[in-house]
């Protein structure tokens, strides 16, 4: 079994290849997310941030090189290691893959050892977060969780108020509209039009076209707007660091270590500084609530710690 379980996204337009790689990885204890074309990668990333991506080079729609280039151009995904999987093994092809941002290049046909060696190679370049750094950055990470939670509450309330709705009613309305139309739902804050919102996946993104601030809400059970997940916290930290609004040191720690956000989240949970979000009972919208992923809130104990620090 693998020493540390990873979440790995595997993308290939050949289902047999995806299934073979999936079996190899799962036998080693890894969790696998599957995608079957390049365009499918990005909705998967909105649902869960993987530790590693294994992707075919030649695919219809959006090929692997285009996907990797797009990943590396976006701060939210630029640090995810990528293994390029392809039958194009000429020297120039390999160089082109690395130039686009691939971290490892495996040619087809491949063996089990090729896949596992590639995973070991790219994960070794970003070591696990050691215990001393985990402890040293836990409170800073908690502060990021708290600030994200307060900001999503504030912005949700403002957008909901302009439609005369409660925060939860507005979130359910937007999410239901997205699900019915199967496309993103967007809008503008009327009294401050630089602020926009976009419902996609199982959340809503708030972004300011003037300042560059971006705040992502993982909608919680019962239409809660104070909830968060690992992906959205990481995005919040990255955006703040980019804008010079704090968390630069924390961002450097996250970029330099594999699964740092997951490890920090687990540490906060063990310390009871965050806790699983609970909705009202019975659920306001049981069908939607059942499809939401893990959602966290800052606990009273965590908030008290920040008040004292």
C-alpha positions in Angstrom: 0.0 0.0 0.0 1.1 3.6 -0.6 2.7 5.4 2.4 0.4 8.4 1.9 -2.9 8.2 0.0 -3.1 10.7 -2.8 -6.1 12.0 -4.8 -5.2 11.6 -8.5 -7.2 12.8 -11.5 -6.7 10.6 -14.5 -7.8 11.9 -17.9 -7.8 10.0 -21.2 -10.3 9.7 -24.1 -9.8 6.0 -24.1 -11.8 4.5 -21.3 -9.7 1.3 -21.2 -6.6 3.4 -20.4 -8.4 5.3 -17.7 -9.6 2.0 -16.1 -6.1 0.4 -16.3 -4.4 3.4 -14.6 -7.2 3.6 -12.1 -6.7 0.0 -11.1 -3.0 0.4 -10.7 -3.4 3.5 -8.5 -6.2 2.2 -6.4 -4.2 -1.0 -5.7 -1.6 1.3 -4.1 -4.2 3.0 -1.9 -4.8 6.1 -3.9 -8.1 7.8 -4.6 -8.8 8.3 -8.3 -11.0 10.8 -10.1 -11.8 10.0 -13.8 -12.2 12.3 -16.8 -12.5 11.3 -20.4 -11.6 14.5 -22.3 -9.7 17.7 -21.7 -12.7 19.9 -21.2 -14.0 17.5 -18.4 -10.9 18.2 -16.3 -12.0 21.7 -15.2 -15.5 20.8 -13.8 -13.7 18.0 -11.9 -11.2 20.5 -10.4 -14.1 22.6 -9.2 -15.4 19.6 -7.3 -12.1 18.5 -5.8 -8.5 19.7 -6.0 -6.3 16.6 -6.7 -2.8 16.1 -5.5 -1.7 15.0 -9.0 -3.0 14.8 -12.6 -2.2 12.1 -15.1 -3.4 13.2 -18.6 -3.3 12.0 -22.2 -1.6 14.3 -24.7 -3.8 13.7 -27.7 -7.6 14.1 -27.1 -10.5 15.6 -29.0 -11.9 19.0 -27.8 -9.0 20.1 -25.7 -5.8 18.2 -25.8 -3.5 17.5 -22.9 -1.0 20.3 -23.8 -3.8 22.8 -23.8 -5.1 21.6 -20.5 -1.6 21.7 -18.9 -1.0 25.2 -20.2 -4.3 26.4 -18.8 -3.6 24.8 -15.5 -0.2 26.5 -15.2 -1.6 29.9 -16.1 -4.1 29.8 -13.3 -2.8 30.4 -9.7 -5.5 28.0 -8.3 -4.1 25.1 -10.3 -0.5 26.0 -11.2 1.0 24.0 -8.4 -0.7 20.7 -9.2 1.9 18.3 -10.6 1.1 16.8 -14.0 2.2 13.6 -15.6 1.7 13.5 -19.4 0.7 10.1 -20.8 1.1 9.7 -24.5 2.2 7.5 -27.5 4.2 10.5 -28.8 7.6 9.6 -27.6 10.0 11.5 -29.9 12.5 13.8 -28.3 10.8 17.0 -29.7 7.4 15.7 -28.4 8.8 15.1 -24.9 10.5 18.6 -24.8 7.2 20.2 -25.9 5.4 18.5 -23.1 7.8 19.8 -20.5 7.7 23.3 -22.1 4.0 23.4 -21.6 4.4 22.6 -17.9 4.3 18.8 -17.6 6.3 17.5 -14.6 6.8 14.0 -16.0 6.4 12.3 -19.4 5.3 8.6 -19.7 5.0 7.0 -23.2 2.5 4.4 -24.2 2.5 1.4 -23.9 3.3 1.8 -20.3 3.8 -0.7 -17.4 2.6 -0.6 -13.8 6.1 0.3 -12.8 6.1 3.3 -15.2 3.0 4.7 -13.6 4.0 4.2 -10.0 7.5 5.5 -10.6 6.1 8.6 -12.3 3.8 9.2 -9.3 6.7 8.8 -6.9 8.9 11.1 -8.9 6.5 14.1 -9.1 5.3 13.7 -5.5 8.9 13.5 -4.2 9.5 17.0 -5.7 6.9 18.4 -3.2 7.4 16.7 0.2 4.8 16.2 2.8 4.4 19.1 5.3 6.5 18.2 8.4 5.0 18.3 11.8 6.9 21.4 12.9 5.6 23.4 9.9 2.2 22.0 10.3 2.0 23.3 13.9 3.7 26.6 13.0 1.1 27.4 10.2 -2.1 26.0 11.8 -3.3 29.2 13.4 -2.5 31.2 10.2 -4.6 28.6 8.2 -7.4 28.9 10.8 -7.3 32.7 10.3 -7.7 32.3 6.6 -10.7 30.0 7.1 -12.3 32.5 9.5 -11.7 35.4 7.1 -13.1 33.5 4.2 -16.2 32.5 6.2 -16.9 36.1 7.3 -16.4 37.4 3.7 -18.7 34.9 2.1 -21.4 35.7 4.7 -21.1 39.4 4.0 -21.1 39.2 0.2 -24.0 36.6 0.1 -26.1 38.8 2.3 -25.5 41.8 0.0 -26.4 40.0 -3.2 -29.4 38.3 -1.5 -30.7 41.6 -0.1 -30.9 43.3 -3.5 -33.5 40.6 -4.5 -35.3 40.8 -1.2 -34.3 37.2 -0.2 -32.6 35.6 2.8 -29.1 34.4 2.2 -30.1 30.7 2.1 -33.1 31.3 -0.2 -30.9 33.3 -2.6 -28.3 30.5 -2.7 -30.8 27.8 -3.3 -32.4 29.9 -6.0 -29.1 30.4 -7.8 -28.0 26.8 -7.4 -31.3 25.4 -8.6 -31.2 27.7 -11.7 -27.7 26.5 -12.5 -28.8 22.9 -12.2 -31.8 23.4 -14.4 -29.9 25.3 -17.1 -26.8 23.2 -16.7 -24.7 26.4 -17.1 -23.2 29.0 -14.9 -25.5 31.7 -13.4 -24.0 35.2 -13.2 -25.0 38.6 -11.8 -23.8 42.0 -10.6 -24.1 43.9 -7.3 -26.2 46.9 -8.3 -24.9 49.3 -5.7 -21.3 48.3 -6.4 -21.1 46.9 -9.9 -17.4 45.9 -9.7 -18.7 43.0 -7.6 -20.0 40.0 -9.6 -21.1 36.5 -8.7 -21.0 33.3 -10.6 -22.8 30.1 -9.6 -21.0 27.0 -10.9 -20.4 23.5 -9.5 -21.8 23.4 -6.0 -20.7 26.8 -5.0 -20.7 30.5 -5.9 -17.7 32.7 -6.7 -17.7 36.4 -5.8 -15.1 38.5 -7.6 -14.3 42.2 -7.9 -13.3 43.3 -11.4 -11.5 46.4 -10.0 -9.5 45.1 -7.1 -9.0 41.5 -8.2 -10.4 40.1 -5.0 -12.0 36.7 -5.4 -14.0 34.9 -2.7 -15.3 31.4 -3.3 -18.2 29.9 -1.3 -18.7 26.2 -0.9 -22.5 26.3 -0.3 -23.3 24.5 2.9 -26.3 22.3 4.0 -29.4 24.4 4.5 -28.1 27.0 2.2 -25.4 28.1 4.7 -23.1 30.8 3.5 -20.4 30.6 6.3 -19.1 27.2 5.1 -15.8 26.3 3.3 -13.9 23.4 1.9 -10.2 22.7 1.3 -10.3 24.0 -2.3 -12.0 27.3 -1.6 -9.7 28.0 1.4 -6.6 27.4 -0.9 -8.0 29.7 -3.5 -8.7 32.4 -0.9 -5.1 32.2 0.4 -3.6 32.3 -3.1 -5.7 35.3 -4.1 -4.9 37.2 -0.9 -1.2 36.5 -1.4 -1.3 37.6 -5.0 -3.0 40.9 -4.1 -0.6 41.6 -1.2 -3.4 41.2 1.2 -1.7 38.7 3.5 -1.0 35.0 3.8 2.2 35.2 1.6 4.2 32.9 4.0 1.3 30.5 4.2 1.0 30.4 0.4 4.7 29.6 0.0 4.3 26.7 2.5 1.3 25.4 0.6 3.0 25.6 -2.8 6.1 23.8 -1.5 4.5 20.8 0.1 2.3 18.0 -1.2 -1.3 17.9 0.3 -0.5 20.8 2.7 -4.1 22.1 2.7 -5.4 18.7 3.4 -3.0 18.2 6.3 -3.7 21.6 7.7 -7.5 21.0 7.5 -7.1 17.7 9.3 -5.0 19.4 12.0 -7.6 22.1 12.6 -10.3 19.4 12.8 -8.3 17.3 15.3 -7.8 20.5 17.4 -11.6 21.1 17.1 -11.0 24.5 15.6 -13.2 23.7 12.7 -16.2 21.3 12.6 -18.5 19.7 10.0 -21.2 22.1 8.9 -24.7 21.1 9.9 -27.9 22.2 8.2 -31.4 22.6 9.5 -33.5 19.5 10.2 -35.4 18.4 8.2 -33.3 19.8 5.2 -34.7 22.8 3.3 -33.7 21.0 0.1 -32.8 17.4 0.8 -32.0 16.6 -2.9 -29.4 19.4 -3.1 -28.0 19.0 0.4 -27.3 15.3 -0.3 -25.0 16.2 -3.2 -22.9 18.7 -1.4 -19.4 17.6 -0.5 -17.6 18.0 2.8 -18.3 21.4 4.3 -16.6 22.9 7.4 -17.3 25.9 9.6 -15.0 27.6 12.1 -16.0 26.3 15.5 -16.6 28.4 18.6 -13.3 27.1 20.0 -11.5 28.2 16.9 -13.1 31.6 16.9 -12.1 32.1 20.6 -8.5 31.1 19.8 -8.3 33.8 17.1 -9.8 36.4 19.5 -7.0 35.7 22.0 -4.2 35.6 19.4 
